[in-house]
Amino acid sequence: MYSAQILADGSGMAGWIASFQTAWNTGAMWNELTAAGALIGLVVVFSFGYRIIRKLVKGVSKGKANI
């Protein structure tokens, strides 16, 4: 992620907003989203897999496994 630098002539919130607007653009946003895309995909695959495995082994202790 790009580090925001406070401008020398701007102080306080106005300086922070000005530096944020120059550092954060659509290119920076897409870079962050593509970096997080692998994690999002992993979470989705894990959640579906966990749900299927849980459904398959739900009745194993009673001898009623659904395979």
Contacts in CASP RR format, 6 or more apart in sequence:
PFRMAT RR
TARGET T0000
AUTHOR 0000-0000-0000
METHOD contacts of the structure
MODEL  1
MYSAQILADGSGMAGWIASFQTAWNTGAMWNELTAAGALIGLVVVFSFGY
RIIRKLVKGVSKGKANI
1 28 0 8 1.000
1 32 0 8 1.000
2 23 0 8 1.000
2 24 0 8 1.000
2 28 0 8 1.000
3 23 0 8 1.000
4 16 0 8 1.000
4 19 0 8 1.000
4 20 0 8 1.000
4 23 0 8 1.000
4 24 0 8 1.000
5 19 0 8 1.000
5 23 0 8 1.000
6 12 0 8 1.000
6 15 0 8 1.000
6 16 0 8 1.000
6 19 0 8 1.000
7 15 0 8 1.000
7 18 0 8 1.000
7 19 0 8 1.000
10 18 0 8 1.000
55 66 0 8 1.000
56 65 0 8 1.000
56 66 0 8 1.000
56 67 0 8 1.000
57 65 0 8 1.000
58 65 0 8 1.000
58 66 0 8 1.000
59 65 0 8 1.000
59 66 0 8 1.000
END
